[in-house]
């Protein structure tokens, strides 16, 4: 018996509010932690034609970070799309290329604990195999939205909220980054999403097994090596699932099992070099679609000059007609930047890297010291200073 998407809106049983508080003290969602020192630091991203250094915050790409969890989700999504697409490409029979999205939910009785959450993950992998999947990408979801949140979301949609504004994004915005506030709109109800290869999904094989329920969400579009549709479908569902996956320190929100596990399947061995390169390109484009490259412009006040990459800095500074007309302060900052970022002969103090003005002042001072002492300059900088 093949199973299909359920039409009922009734939700599985969930844990009570007291149990939720205990569970939620350990298991959170991505983006509800604190920013790290690394992601607060300024780093140079380029220089404009008028010599202004472009500084930007670095990204820690940590799932707990409120500023950069999306980068964590995006990076993991690209990797997952490449692995799953490579597996499909490696299959000779068309039916073996079929990829499905299912969710396995255990019966929730008693207290929900983090230990049970991760024990159920192992059971869910076996349940998925019993239902017909040969393996897959598993994303652990510890929570479901409450009826209150569902009602608020429905009202917002009726009031004009865009259709692509998902329920979990809506819940996150209501909480405004406050984990305690978020708990009002969620209930502990562990379930396990799987994206994996399967010719068919047989719900009868697991019906009634220890209370587990397997629900078929969808069959993903047919895979073709250079067809973006299948890659984009994989990217869309994977990113969405990662956006509200379980976050517990020391535990992986996402894992592989069975036929697509790294110990079982190596894309670089299963595919030719050109096939694997094509898959990686398609996966990257599915996550970050290529478009017309917009020219970066300077962010300094009253300046919209084009910005060039840092690898061009040394060559630009060697061009007297470009470097000499620059303001003395800017010259010193650029010399300091070259000393730090290109020559590797100086490192800014930690306190300056979190303050844009302090960092620019440090660069200016280092540039002045190169010209007047006591800091020694690299040979290329000494040649440049001969005309300074």
Residue pairs with C-beta under 8 A, 6 or more apart in sequence:
1 202
1 203
1 204
2 200
2 201
2 202
2 203
2 216
3 201
3 202
3 203
3 214
3 215
3 216
4 216
5 215
5 216
5 217
5 218
6 215
11 144
11 189
12 105
12 107
12 108
12 144
12 189
12 191
12 213
13 107
13 108
13 109
13 189
14 108
14 144
14 187
14 188
14 189
15 23
15 108
15 111
15 112
15 187
15 188
15 189
19 111
19 112
19 188
20 112
20 183
20 186
20 187
20 188
21 183
22 111
22 113
23 112
23 113
23 114
23 117
23 142
23 188
24 179
24 183
24 186
24 188
26 114
26 248
27 114
27 117
27 142
27 246
27 247
27 248
28 64
28 179
28 247
28 248
29 142
29 143
29 172
29 182
29 244
29 245
29 246
29 247
30 63
30 64
30 69
30 72
30 73
30 242
30 243
30 244
30 245
30 247
30 253
31 63
31 64
31 65
31 66
31 69
31 70
31 172
31 177
32 64
32 66
32 177
32 179
32 182
32 247
33 62
33 64
33 65
33 66
33 247
34 64
34 65
34 66
35 60
35 65
35 66
35 67
36 60
36 62
36 65
37 350
37 354
38 58
38 60
39 57
39 58
39 59
39 60
39 62
39 65
39 67
39 68
40 57
40 354
41 57
41 58
41 353
41 354
42 55
42 56
42 57
42 58
42 353
42 354
42 355
42 356
42 359
43 55
43 56
43 57
43 58
43 353
44 53
44 54
44 55
44 310
44 337
44 341
45 54
45 55
45 56
45 307
45 310
46 54
46 296
46 307
46 308
46 309
46 310
47 53
47 54
47 307
47 308
47 310
47 313
47 316
47 334
47 337
48 54
48 297
48 298
48 300
48 303
48 305
48 306
48 307
48 308
49 298
49 305
49 306
49 307
49 308
50 298
50 300
50 303
50 305
50 326
50 330
51 326
51 327
51 330
51 331
51 333
51 334
52 298
52 299
52 300
52 303
52 305
52 330
53 333
53 334
53 337
53 360
53 363
54 296
54 298
54 299
54 307
55 356
55 359
55 360
57 67
59 67
59 68
59 71
60 68
61 68
61 71
61 72
61 75
62 68
62 69
62 72
63 69
63 72
63 73
63 245
63 247
63 253
64 247
64 249
65 72
66 177
72 242
73 239
73 242
73 243
74 239
74 287
74 288
76 238
76 242
76 254
77 235
77 238
77 239
77 242
77 287
78 235
78 283
78 284
78 286
78 287
78 288
79 283
80 137
80 195
80 234
80 238
80 254
81 231
81 234
81 235
81 238
81 283
81 286
81 287
82 267
82 279
82 280
82 283
83 137
83 256
83 260
83 265
83 267
84 99
84 136
84 137
84 195
84 196
84 234
84 260
85 223
85 230
85 231
85 234
85 279
85 282
85 283
86 265
86 267
86 270
86 271
86 275
86 276
86 279
87 197
87 259
87 260
87 265
87 267
87 270
88 97
88 99
88 197
88 223
88 230
89 97
89 223
89 225
89 271
89 275
89 279
90 265
90 267
90 270
90 271
91 97
91 197
95 199
96 197
96 199
97 197
97 222
97 223
98 197
98 198
98 199
98 219
98 220
99 195
99 196
99 197
99 198
99 219
99 220
99 223
99 234
100 133
100 195
100 196
100 197
100 198
100 201
100 216
100 217
100 218
100 219
100 220
101 193
101 194
101 195
101 216
101 217
101 218
101 219
101 220
101 237
102 128
102 131
102 133
102 193
102 194
102 196
102 198
102 201
102 214
102 215
102 216
102 217
103 191
103 192
103 193
103 194
103 214
103 215
103 217
104 124
104 127
104 128
104 131
104 191
104 192
104 194
104 212
104 213
104 214
104 215
105 189
105 190
105 191
105 192
105 212
105 213
105 214
105 215
106 120
106 123
106 124
106 190
106 191
106 210
106 211
106 212
107 210
107 211
107 212
107 213
108 188
108 189
108 190
109 211
112 188
112 189
112 190
114 248
116 190
117 140
117 142
117 190
117 246
118 140
118 251
120 190
120 192
121 138
121 140
121 192
121 255
123 210
123 212
124 138
124 192
124 194
124 212
125 138
125 257
125 258
127 206
127 209
127 212
127 214
128 136
128 138
128 192
128 194
128 196
128 214
128 257
128 258
129 135
129 258
130 205
130 206
130 209
131 198
131 201
131 202
131 203
131 205
131 206
131 214
132 198
132 199
132 200
132 201
132 202
132 205
133 194
133 196
133 197
133 198
133 201
133 258
134 196
134 197
134 198
134 258
134 259
135 196
135 197
135 256
135 257
135 258
135 259
135 260
135 261
135 264
136 194
136 195
136 196
136 197
136 256
136 257
136 258
136 259
136 260
137 194
137 195
137 196
137 238
137 254
137 255
137 256
137 260
138 192
138 193
138 194
138 254
138 255
138 256
138 257
139 192
139 193
139 194
139 238
139 241
139 242
139 245
139 253
139 254
140 190
140 192
140 245
140 246
140 253
140 254
141 190
141 191
141 192
141 193
141 241
141 244
141 245
141 246
142 188
142 189
142 190
142 246
143 186
143 187
143 188
143 189
143 244
144 186
144 187
144 189
144 191
145 153
145 167
145 168
145 171
145 185
145 186
145 187
146 184
146 185
146 186
146 187
148 184
148 185
149 167
149 170
149 171
149 174
149 185
149 186
150 167
152 170
152 174
153 161
153 167
153 170
153 171
156 165
156 170
157 163
161 170
166 240
166 243
168 240
168 243
168 244
169 243
171 182
171 185
171 186
172 182
174 181
174 182
174 185
175 181
175 182
175 184
175 185
193 217
193 241
195 220
195 234
195 237
195 238
195 241
196 258
196 259
196 260
197 259
197 260
201 214
201 216
203 214
203 216
206 212
206 214
220 230
220 233
220 234
220 237
221 227
221 229
221 230
221 233
222 230
223 230
224 230
225 275
225 278
225 279
225 282
226 278
226 282
228 282
228 285
228 286
231 282
231 283
231 285
231 286
232 286
234 286
235 283
235 286
235 287
239 287
242 253
242 254
245 253
245 254
246 253
247 253
256 262
258 264
259 265
267 276
267 279
268 276
271 279
295 306
295 307
296 306
296 307
297 304
297 305
297 306
297 307
298 304
298 305
298 306
298 307
308 316
310 341
310 342
313 334
313 337
313 338
313 341
313 342
314 338
314 342
314 380
316 322
316 323
317 323
317 334
317 335
317 338
317 384
318 380
318 383
318 384
320 387
323 331
323 334
323 384
323 387
323 388
324 387
324 388
326 334
329 364
331 367
331 388
332 363
332 364
332 365
332 366
332 367
332 368
332 371
333 360
333 363
333 364
333 367
334 363
334 367
335 366
335 367
335 370
335 371
335 377
335 381
335 384
335 385
336 346
336 362
336 363
336 364
336 365
336 366
336 367
336 370
337 363
337 367
338 378
338 381
339 345
339 346
339 366
339 367
339 370
339 375
339 377
339 378
339 381
340 346
340 347
340 348
340 363
340 366
343 378
343 380
343 381
345 375
345 376
345 377
345 378
346 366
346 375
348 359
348 362
348 363
349 362
351 358
352 358
352 359
352 361
352 362
353 359
366 375
369 375
370 376
370 377
370 381
370 385
371 385
371 388
377 385
